[in-house]
């Protein structure tokens, strides 16, 4: 999983699909796993 450091905070990210960028932000207490079913559908347009 790629990481980027911003203001001494390490963020993991994933890149899927093509087109306009879309950033999915999980709420408090959740991780990126909550998007696993939606990513394939969103990757068709974003």
C-alpha positions as CSV (number, residue, x, y, z in Angstrom):
1,X,0.0,0.0,0.0
2,X,1.6,3.3,-1.0
3,X,2.0,6.0,1.7
4,X,2.4,9.7,1.6
5,X,3.5,11.9,4.4
6,X,1.7,15.2,4.9
7,X,2.5,17.4,7.9
8,X,4.1,14.5,9.7
9,X,1.0,12.3,9.1
10,X,1.3,9.2,7.1
11,X,-1.6,8.5,4.7
12,X,-2.3,5.3,2.8
13,X,-4.0,5.6,-0.6
14,X,-5.2,3.5,-3.5
15,X,-5.8,4.5,-7.1
16,X,-8.5,2.9,-9.1
17,X,-10.2,3.7,-12.4
18,X,-9.8,6.7,-14.8
19,X,-11.3,10.1,-15.2
20,X,-12.0,12.8,-12.7
21,X,-10.5,12.3,-9.2
22,X,-12.8,11.2,-6.4
23,X,-11.6,11.2,-2.7
24,X,-13.4,8.8,-0.3
25,X,-13.0,9.7,3.3
26,X,-14.0,7.3,6.0
27,X,-15.7,8.5,9.2
28,X,-14.5,8.2,12.7
29,X,-13.8,4.6,13.7
30,X,-13.8,3.2,10.1
31,X,-11.0,2.4,7.7
32,X,-10.9,2.2,3.9
33,X,-12.4,-1.3,4.0
34,X,-15.9,0.2,4.2
35,X,-15.6,1.3,0.5
36,X,-14.6,-2.1,-0.9
37,X,-18.0,-2.9,-2.5
38,X,-18.4,0.6,-4.0
39,X,-15.0,1.1,-5.5
40,X,-15.6,-1.1,-8.6
41,X,-18.7,0.8,-9.5
42,X,-17.2,4.2,-8.9
43,X,-14.0,3.3,-10.9
44,X,-16.1,3.2,-14.0
45,X,-16.5,7.0,-14.0
46,X,-13.9,8.3,-11.6
